[in-house]
């Protein structure tokens, strides 16, 4: 299910390896206002472990993770899950 809407910012981090995807995602989450959703595109398999941990540390909600031909799409909301529902 794709929940991308007009308040979604996309970070295309394909071709970058850790720690760059994590650092860029952290910066984007820090800079975005509450209620914004960030779509993060990566192809580094380590992000499957690191981005969920980053979301937990920053109080963000990981809405979904999808994989397609080795590319991962993370949908992250700045709001906590109880505020999203």
FIGUTOR-542782 format. One record per atom (N, C-alpha, C): residue number from 1; residue in one letter; atom name; z, y, x negated. Coordinates in nm, 2 decimals. Example, Ala and Ser with C-alpha at 12.3 -4.5 7.8 and 13.67 -1.06 7.14 Angstrom:
2
<atom n="1" res="a" atom="N" w="0.78" v="-0.57" u="-1.32"/>
<atom n="1" res="a" atom="CA" w="0.78" v="-0.45" u="-1.23"/>
<atom n="1" res="a" atom="C" w="0.78" v="-0.33" u="-1.32"/>
<atom n="2" res="s" atom="N" w="0.71" v="-0.22" u="-1.28"/>
<atom n="2" res="s" atom="CA" w="0.71" v="-0.11" u="-1.37"/>
<atom n="2" res="s" atom="C" w="0.79" v="0.00" u="-1.29"/>
END
This chain:
85
<atom n="1" res="x" atom="N" w="0.00" v="-0.12" u="-0.09"/>
<atom n="1" res="x" atom="CA" w="0.00" v="0.00" u="0.00"/>
<atom n="1" res="x" atom="C" w="0.00" v="0.12" u="-0.09"/>
<atom n="2" res="x" atom="N" w="-0.09" v="0.21" u="-0.07"/>
<atom n="2" res="x" atom="CA" w="-0.10" v="0.33" u="-0.15"/>
<atom n="2" res="x" atom="C" w="-0.04" v="0.45" u="-0.07"/>
<atom n="3" res="x" atom="N" w="0.06" v="0.51" u="-0.12"/>
<atom n="3" res="x" atom="CA" w="0.13" v="0.62" u="-0.05"/>
<atom n="3" res="x" atom="C" w="0.10" v="0.76" u="-0.12"/>
<atom n="4" res="x" atom="N" w="-0.01" v="0.77" u="-0.18"/>
<atom n="4" res="x" atom="CA" w="-0.05" v="0.90" u="-0.24"/>
<atom n="4" res="x" atom="C" w="-0.08" v="1.00" u="-0.14"/>
<atom n="5" res="x" atom="N" w="-0.03" v="1.12" u="-0.15"/>
<atom n="5" res="x" atom="CA" w="-0.05" v="1.22" u="-0.05"/>
<atom n="5" res="x" atom="C" w="-0.07" v="1.36" u="-0.13"/>
<atom n="6" res="x" atom="N" w="-0.08" v="1.46" u="-0.05"/>
<atom n="6" res="x" atom="CA" w="-0.11" v="1.59" u="-0.11"/>
<atom n="6" res="x" atom="C" w="0.00" v="1.64" u="-0.21"/>
<atom n="7" res="x" atom="N" w="0.12" v="1.58" u="-0.20"/>
<atom n="7" res="x" atom="CA" w="0.23" v="1.62" u="-0.29"/>
<atom n="7" res="x" atom="C" w="0.24" v="1.53" u="-0.41"/>
<atom n="8" res="x" atom="N" w="0.14" v="1.45" u="-0.44"/>
<atom n="8" res="x" atom="CA" w="0.14" v="1.36" u="-0.55"/>
<atom n="8" res="x" atom="C" w="0.06" v="1.41" u="-0.67"/>
<atom n="9" res="x" atom="N" w="0.13" v="1.40" u="-0.78"/>
<atom n="9" res="x" atom="CA" w="0.07" v="1.44" u="-0.91"/>
<atom n="9" res="x" atom="C" w="0.03" v="1.31" u="-0.98"/>
<atom n="10" res="x" atom="N" w="-0.08" v="1.30" u="-1.04"/>
<atom n="10" res="x" atom="CA" w="-0.12" v="1.18" u="-1.12"/>
<atom n="10" res="x" atom="C" w="-0.12" v="1.21" u="-1.27"/>
<atom n="11" res="x" atom="N" w="-0.05" v="1.12" u="-1.34"/>
<atom n="11" res="x" atom="CA" w="-0.05" v="1.12" u="-1.48"/>
<atom n="11" res="x" atom="C" w="-0.13" v="1.00" u="-1.53"/>
<atom n="12" res="x" atom="N" w="-0.25" v="1.03" u="-1.59"/>
<atom n="12" res="x" atom="CA" w="-0.33" v="0.93" u="-1.65"/>
<atom n="12" res="x" atom="C" w="-0.29" v="0.91" u="-1.79"/>
<atom n="13" res="x" atom="N" w="-0.22" v="0.80" u="-1.82"/>
<atom n="13" res="x" atom="CA" w="-0.17" v="0.77" u="-1.95"/>
<atom n="13" res="x" atom="C" w="-0.24" v="0.64" u="-2.00"/>
<atom n="14" res="x" atom="N" w="-0.36" v="0.61" u="-1.95"/>
<atom n="14" res="x" atom="CA" w="-0.43" v="0.49" u="-2.00"/>
<atom n="14" res="x" atom="C" w="-0.47" v="0.51" u="-2.15"/>
<atom n="15" res="x" atom="N" w="-0.45" v="0.41" u="-2.22"/>
<atom n="15" res="x" atom="CA" w="-0.48" v="0.41" u="-2.37"/>
<atom n="15" res="x" atom="C" w="-0.36" v="0.46" u="-2.46"/>
<atom n="16" res="x" atom="N" w="-0.25" v="0.50" u="-2.40"/>
<atom n="16" res="x" atom="CA" w="-0.14" v="0.54" u="-2.47"/>
<atom n="16" res="x" atom="C" w="-0.03" v="0.43" u="-2.47"/>
<atom n="17" res="x" atom="N" w="0.03" v="0.41" u="-2.58"/>
<atom n="17" res="x" atom="CA" w="0.14" v="0.31" u="-2.60"/>
<atom n="17" res="x" atom="C" w="0.28" v="0.38" u="-2.60"/>
<atom n="18" res="x" atom="N" w="0.38" v="0.30" u="-2.57"/>
<atom n="18" res="x" atom="CA" w="0.51" v="0.35" u="-2.57"/>
<atom n="18" res="x" atom="C" w="0.55" v="0.40" u="-2.71"/>
<atom n="19" res="x" atom="N" w="0.61" v="0.52" u="-2.72"/>
<atom n="19" res="x" atom="CA" w="0.69" v="0.58" u="-2.61"/>
<atom n="19" res="x" atom="C" w="0.62" v="0.69" u="-2.53"/>
<atom n="20" res="x" atom="N" w="0.49" v="0.71" u="-2.55"/>
<atom n="20" res="x" atom="CA" w="0.43" v="0.82" u="-2.49"/>
<atom n="20" res="x" atom="C" w="0.43" v="0.81" u="-2.34"/>
<atom n="21" res="x" atom="N" w="0.40" v="0.70" u="-2.27"/>
<atom n="21" res="x" atom="CA" w="0.40" v="0.70" u="-2.13"/>
<atom n="21" res="x" atom="C" w="0.54" v="0.73" u="-2.07"/>
<atom n="22" res="x" atom="N" w="0.64" v="0.68" u="-2.14"/>
<atom n="22" res="x" atom="CA" w="0.78" v="0.70" u="-2.09"/>
<atom n="22" res="x" atom="C" w="0.81" v="0.85" u="-2.11"/>
<atom n="23" res="x" atom="N" w="0.78" v="0.91" u="-2.22"/>
<atom n="23" res="x" atom="CA" w="0.81" v="1.05" u="-2.25"/>
<atom n="23" res="x" atom="C" w="0.74" v="1.14" u="-2.15"/>
<atom n="24" res="x" atom="N" w="0.61" v="1.11" u="-2.13"/>
<atom n="24" res="x" atom="CA" w="0.54" v="1.20" u="-2.04"/>
<atom n="24" res="x" atom="C" w="0.58" v="1.18" u="-1.89"/>
<atom n="25" res="x" atom="N" w="0.62" v="1.06" u="-1.85"/>
<atom n="25" res="x" atom="CA" w="0.68" v="1.04" u="-1.72"/>
<atom n="25" res="x" atom="C" w="0.81" v="1.11" u="-1.70"/>
<atom n="26" res="x" atom="N" w="0.89" v="1.10" u="-1.81"/>
<atom n="26" res="x" atom="CA" w="1.02" v="1.17" u="-1.80"/>
<atom n="26" res="x" atom="C" w="1.00" v="1.32" u="-1.79"/>
<atom n="27" res="x" atom="N" w="0.91" v="1.38" u="-1.86"/>
<atom n="27" res="x" atom="CA" w="0.88" v="1.52" u="-1.86"/>
<atom n="27" res="x" atom="C" w="0.83" v="1.56" u="-1.72"/>
<atom n="28" res="x" atom="N" w="0.74" v="1.48" u="-1.66"/>
<atom n="28" res="x" atom="CA" w="0.69" v="1.51" u="-1.53"/>
<atom n="28" res="x" atom="C" w="0.80" v="1.50" u="-1.42"/>
<atom n="29" res="x" atom="N" w="0.89" v="1.40" u="-1.43"/>
<atom n="29" res="x" atom="CA" w="1.00" v="1.39" u="-1.34"/>
<atom n="29" res="x" atom="C" w="1.09" v="1.51" u="-1.35"/>
<atom n="30" res="x" atom="N" w="1.12" v="1.56" u="-1.47"/>
<atom n="30" res="x" atom="CA" w="1.21" v="1.67" u="-1.49"/>
<atom n="30" res="x" atom="C" w="1.15" v="1.80" u="-1.43"/>
<atom n="31" res="x" atom="N" w="1.02" v="1.81" u="-1.45"/>
<atom n="31" res="x" atom="CA" w="0.95" v="1.94" u="-1.40"/>
<atom n="31" res="x" atom="C" w="0.91" v="1.94" u="-1.25"/>
<atom n="32" res="x" atom="N" w="0.91" v="1.82" u="-1.19"/>
<atom n="32" res="x" atom="CA" w="0.86" v="1.82" u="-1.05"/>
<atom n="32" res="x" atom="C" w="0.98" v="1.86" u="-0.95"/>
<atom n="33" res="x" atom="N" w="0.94" v="1.92" u="-0.84"/>
<atom n="33" res="x" atom="CA" w="1.05" v="1.95" u="-0.74"/>
<atom n="33" res="x" atom="C" w="1.08" v="1.83" u="-0.66"/>
<atom n="34" res="x" atom="N" w="1.20" v="1.83" u="-0.60"/>
<atom n="34" res="x" atom="CA" w="1.24" v="1.72" u="-0.51"/>
<atom n="34" res="x" atom="C" w="1.13" v="1.71" u="-0.40"/>
<atom n="35" res="x" atom="N" w="1.11" v="1.58" u="-0.37"/>
<atom n="35" res="x" atom="CA" w="1.01" v="1.55" u="-0.27"/>
<atom n="35" res="x" atom="C" w="0.87" v="1.52" u="-0.32"/>
<atom n="36" res="x" atom="N" w="0.85" v="1.56" u="-0.45"/>
<atom n="36" res="x" atom="CA" w="0.72" v="1.53" u="-0.50"/>
<atom n="36" res="x" atom="C" w="0.71" v="1.38" u="-0.55"/>
<atom n="37" res="x" atom="N" w="0.59" v="1.33" u="-0.54"/>
<atom n="37" res="x" atom="CA" w="0.56" v="1.19" u="-0.58"/>
<atom n="37" res="x" atom="C" w="0.47" v="1.20" u="-0.70"/>
<atom n="38" res="x" atom="N" w="0.50" v="1.11" u="-0.80"/>
<atom n="38" res="x" atom="CA" w="0.42" v="1.10" u="-0.92"/>
<atom n="38" res="x" atom="C" w="0.35" v="0.97" u="-0.92"/>
<atom n="39" res="x" atom="N" w="0.22" v="0.97" u="-0.95"/>
<atom n="39" res="x" atom="CA" w="0.15" v="0.84" u="-0.97"/>
<atom n="39" res="x" atom="C" w="0.12" v="0.83" u="-1.12"/>
<atom n="40" res="x" atom="N" w="0.17" v="0.73" u="-1.18"/>
<atom n="40" res="x" atom="CA" w="0.15" v="0.71" u="-1.32"/>
<atom n="40" res="x" atom="C" w="0.06" v="0.59" u="-1.35"/>
<atom n="41" res="x" atom="N" w="-0.05" v="0.62" u="-1.42"/>
<atom n="41" res="x" atom="CA" w="-0.14" v="0.51" u="-1.46"/>
<atom n="41" res="x" atom="C" w="-0.12" v="0.48" u="-1.60"/>
<atom n="42" res="x" atom="N" w="-0.10" v="0.35" u="-1.63"/>
<atom n="42" res="x" atom="CA" w="-0.07" v="0.30" u="-1.77"/>
<atom n="42" res="x" atom="C" w="-0.15" v="0.17" u="-1.79"/>
<atom n="43" res="x" atom="N" w="-0.17" v="0.13" u="-1.92"/>
<atom n="43" res="x" atom="CA" w="-0.22" v="0.00" u="-1.95"/>
<atom n="43" res="x" atom="C" w="-0.13" v="-0.06" u="-2.06"/>
<atom n="44" res="x" atom="N" w="-0.02" v="-0.01" u="-2.09"/>
<atom n="44" res="x" atom="CA" w="0.08" v="-0.07" u="-2.19"/>
<atom n="44" res="x" atom="C" w="0.17" v="-0.15" u="-2.11"/>
<atom n="45" res="x" atom="N" w="0.17" v="-0.28" u="-2.13"/>
<atom n="45" res="x" atom="CA" w="0.26" v="-0.38" u="-2.05"/>
<atom n="45" res="x" atom="C" w="0.41" v="-0.35" u="-2.07"/>
<atom n="46" res="x" atom="N" w="0.45" v="-0.28" u="-2.17"/>
<atom n="46" res="x" atom="CA" w="0.59" v="-0.25" u="-2.19"/>
<atom n="46" res="x" atom="C" w="0.64" v="-0.15" u="-2.08"/>
<atom n="47" res="x" atom="N" w="0.55" v="-0.08" u="-2.02"/>
<atom n="47" res="x" atom="CA" w="0.59" v="0.02" u="-1.92"/>
<atom n="47" res="x" atom="C" w="0.64" v="-0.05" u="-1.79"/>
<atom n="48" res="x" atom="N" w="0.61" v="-0.18" u="-1.78"/>
<atom n="48" res="x" atom="CA" w="0.66" v="-0.26" u="-1.66"/>
<atom n="48" res="x" atom="C" w="0.81" v="-0.27" u="-1.67"/>
<atom n="49" res="x" atom="N" w="0.86" v="-0.27" u="-1.79"/>
<atom n="49" res="x" atom="CA" w="1.01" v="-0.28" u="-1.81"/>
<atom n="49" res="x" atom="C" w="1.07" v="-0.14" u="-1.82"/>
<atom n="50" res="x" atom="N" w="1.00" v="-0.05" u="-1.89"/>
<atom n="50" res="x" atom="CA" w="1.06" v="0.08" u="-1.93"/>
<atom n="50" res="x" atom="C" w="1.05" v="0.18" u="-1.81"/>
<atom n="51" res="x" atom="N" w="0.95" v="0.19" u="-1.73"/>
<atom n="51" res="x" atom="CA" w="0.94" v="0.29" u="-1.63"/>
<atom n="51" res="x" atom="C" w="1.05" v="0.26" u="-1.52"/>
<atom n="52" res="x" atom="N" w="1.07" v="0.14" u="-1.47"/>
<atom n="52" res="x" atom="CA" w="1.18" v="0.12" u="-1.38"/>
<atom n="52" res="x" atom="C" w="1.31" v="0.16" u="-1.44"/>
<atom n="53" res="x" atom="N" w="1.34" v="0.13" u="-1.56"/>
<atom n="53" res="x" atom="CA" w="1.46" v="0.17" u="-1.63"/>
<atom n="53" res="x" atom="C" w="1.48" v="0.33" u="-1.63"/>
<atom n="54" res="x" atom="N" w="1.37" v="0.39" u="-1.66"/>
<atom n="54" res="x" atom="CA" w="1.36" v="0.54" u="-1.66"/>
<atom n="54" res="x" atom="C" w="1.40" v="0.60" u="-1.52"/>
<atom n="55" res="x" atom="N" w="1.34" v="0.54" u="-1.42"/>
<atom n="55" res="x" atom="CA" w="1.36" v="0.58" u="-1.28"/>
<atom n="55" res="x" atom="C" w="1.51" v="0.57" u="-1.25"/>
<atom n="56" res="x" atom="N" w="1.56" v="0.46" u="-1.28"/>
<atom n="56" res="x" atom="CA" w="1.71" v="0.43" u="-1.26"/>
<atom n="56" res="x" atom="C" w="1.79" v="0.54" u="-1.33"/>
<atom n="57" res="x" atom="N" w="1.77" v="0.56" u="-1.45"/>
<atom n="57" res="x" atom="CA" w="1.85" v="0.66" u="-1.53"/>
<atom n="57" res="x" atom="C" w="1.83" v="0.80" u="-1.47"/>
<atom n="58" res="x" atom="N" w="1.71" v="0.84" u="-1.42"/>
<atom n="58" res="x" atom="CA" w="1.69" v="0.97" u="-1.37"/>
<atom n="58" res="x" atom="C" w="1.72" v="0.99" u="-1.22"/>
<atom n="59" res="x" atom="N" w="1.76" v="0.88" u="-1.15"/>
<atom n="59" res="x" atom="CA" w="1.78" v="0.89" u="-1.01"/>
<atom n="59" res="x" atom="C" w="1.66" v="0.91" u="-0.93"/>
<atom n="60" res="x" atom="N" w="1.54" v="0.86" u="-0.98"/>
<atom n="60" res="x" atom="CA" w="1.42" v="0.87" u="-0.91"/>
<atom n="60" res="x" atom="C" w="1.40" v="0.73" u="-0.84"/>
<atom n="61" res="x" atom="N" w="1.31" v="0.72" u="-0.74"/>
<atom n="61" res="x" atom="CA" w="1.28" v="0.60" u="-0.67"/>
<atom n="61" res="x" atom="C" w="1.14" v="0.55" u="-0.71"/>
<atom n="62" res="x" atom="N" w="1.14" v="0.42" u="-0.76"/>
<atom n="62" res="x" atom="CA" w="1.01" v="0.36" u="-0.79"/>
<atom n="62" res="x" atom="C" w="0.96" v="0.30" u="-0.66"/>
<atom n="63" res="x" atom="N" w="0.86" v="0.36" u="-0.60"/>
<atom n="63" res="x" atom="CA" w="0.81" v="0.32" u="-0.47"/>
<atom n="63" res="x" atom="C" w="0.73" v="0.19" u="-0.47"/>
<atom n="64" res="x" atom="N" w="0.64" v="0.18" u="-0.58"/>
<atom n="64" res="x" atom="CA" w="0.56" v="0.07" u="-0.59"/>
<atom n="64" res="x" atom="C" w="0.51" v="0.05" u="-0.73"/>
<atom n="65" res="x" atom="N" w="0.47" v="-0.07" u="-0.77"/>
<atom n="65" res="x" atom="CA" w="0.40" v="-0.10" u="-0.89"/>
<atom n="65" res="x" atom="C" w="0.29" v="-0.19" u="-0.86"/>
<atom n="66" res="x" atom="N" w="0.17" v="-0.15" u="-0.90"/>
<atom n="66" res="x" atom="CA" w="0.05" v="-0.23" u="-0.87"/>
<atom n="66" res="x" atom="C" w="-0.02" v="-0.26" u="-1.01"/>
<atom n="67" res="x" atom="N" w="-0.08" v="-0.38" u="-1.02"/>
<atom n="67" res="x" atom="CA" w="-0.16" v="-0.41" u="-1.14"/>
<atom n="67" res="x" atom="C" w="-0.30" v="-0.45" u="-1.10"/>
<atom n="68" res="x" atom="N" w="-0.40" v="-0.40" u="-1.18"/>
<atom n="68" res="x" atom="CA" w="-0.54" v="-0.43" u="-1.15"/>
<atom n="68" res="x" atom="C" w="-0.61" v="-0.43" u="-1.29"/>
<atom n="69" res="x" atom="N" w="-0.64" v="-0.55" u="-1.33"/>
<atom n="69" res="x" atom="CA" w="-0.72" v="-0.58" u="-1.45"/>
<atom n="69" res="x" atom="C" w="-0.65" v="-0.52" u="-1.57"/>
<atom n="70" res="x" atom="N" w="-0.52" v="-0.54" u="-1.58"/>
<atom n="70" res="x" atom="CA" w="-0.44" v="-0.49" u="-1.69"/>
<atom n="70" res="x" atom="C" w="-0.40" v="-0.34" u="-1.69"/>
<atom n="71" res="x" atom="N" w="-0.43" v="-0.27" u="-1.58"/>
<atom n="71" res="x" atom="CA" w="-0.39" v="-0.14" u="-1.56"/>
<atom n="71" res="x" atom="C" w="-0.28" v="-0.13" u="-1.45"/>
<atom n="72" res="x" atom="N" w="-0.18" v="-0.06" u="-1.48"/>
<atom n="72" res="x" atom="CA" w="-0.06" v="-0.05" u="-1.39"/>
<atom n="72" res="x" atom="C" w="-0.05" v="0.09" u="-1.33"/>
<atom n="73" res="x" atom="N" w="-0.02" v="0.09" u="-1.20"/>
<atom n="73" res="x" atom="CA" w="0.00" v="0.21" u="-1.12"/>
<atom n="73" res="x" atom="C" w="0.14" v="0.21" u="-1.07"/>
<atom n="74" res="x" atom="N" w="0.22" v="0.31" u="-1.11"/>
<atom n="74" res="x" atom="CA" w="0.35" v="0.33" u="-1.07"/>
<atom n="74" res="x" atom="C" w="0.36" v="0.45" u="-0.97"/>
<atom n="75" res="x" atom="N" w="0.42" v="0.43" u="-0.86"/>
<atom n="75" res="x" atom="CA" w="0.43" v="0.54" u="-0.77"/>
<atom n="75" res="x" atom="C" w="0.58" v="0.57" u="-0.76"/>
<atom n="76" res="x" atom="N" w="0.62" v="0.69" u="-0.81"/>
<atom n="76" res="x" atom="CA" w="0.76" v="0.73" u="-0.82"/>
<atom n="76" res="x" atom="C" w="0.79" v="0.86" u="-0.74"/>
<atom n="77" res="x" atom="N" w="0.90" v="0.85" u="-0.67"/>
<atom n="77" res="x" atom="CA" w="0.94" v="0.97" u="-0.59"/>
<atom n="77" res="x" atom="C" w="1.06" v="1.03" u="-0.66"/>
<atom n="78" res="x" atom="N" w="1.06" v="1.16" u="-0.66"/>
<atom n="78" res="x" atom="CA" w="1.18" v="1.23" u="-0.72"/>
<atom n="78" res="x" atom="C" w="1.30" v="1.21" u="-0.63"/>
<atom n="79" res="x" atom="N" w="1.28" v="1.19" u="-0.50"/>
<atom n="79" res="x" atom="CA" w="1.40" v="1.16" u="-0.41"/>
<atom n="79" res="x" atom="C" w="1.45" v="1.02" u="-0.43"/>
<atom n="80" res="x" atom="N" w="1.58" v="1.01" u="-0.40"/>
<atom n="80" res="x" atom="CA" w="1.64" v="0.87" u="-0.39"/>
<atom n="80" res="x" atom="C" w="1.59" v="0.80" u="-0.27"/>
<atom n="81" res="x" atom="N" w="1.59" v="0.67" u="-0.27"/>
<atom n="81" res="x" atom="CA" w="1.53" v="0.58" u="-0.17"/>
<atom n="81" res="x" atom="C" w="1.59" v="0.62" u="-0.03"/>
<atom n="82" res="x" atom="N" w="1.72" v="0.64" u="-0.02"/>
<atom n="82" res="x" atom="CA" w="1.77" v="0.67" u="0.12"/>
<atom n="82" res="x" atom="C" w="1.72" v="0.80" u="0.17"/>
<atom n="83" res="x" atom="N" w="1.67" v="0.89" u="0.09"/>
<atom n="83" res="x" atom="CA" w="1.61" v="1.02" u="0.13"/>
<atom n="83" res="x" atom="C" w="1.46" v="1.00" u="0.17"/>
<atom n="84" res="x" atom="N" w="1.40" v="0.89" u="0.11"/>
<atom n="84" res="x" atom="CA" w="1.26" v="0.86" u="0.14"/>
<atom n="84" res="x" atom="C" w="1.24" v="0.79" u="0.27"/>
<atom n="85" res="x" atom="N" w="1.33" v="0.70" u="0.31"/>
<atom n="85" res="x" atom="CA" w="1.32" v="0.62" u="0.43"/>
<atom n="85" res="x" atom="C" w="1.34" v="0.70" u="0.55"/>
END
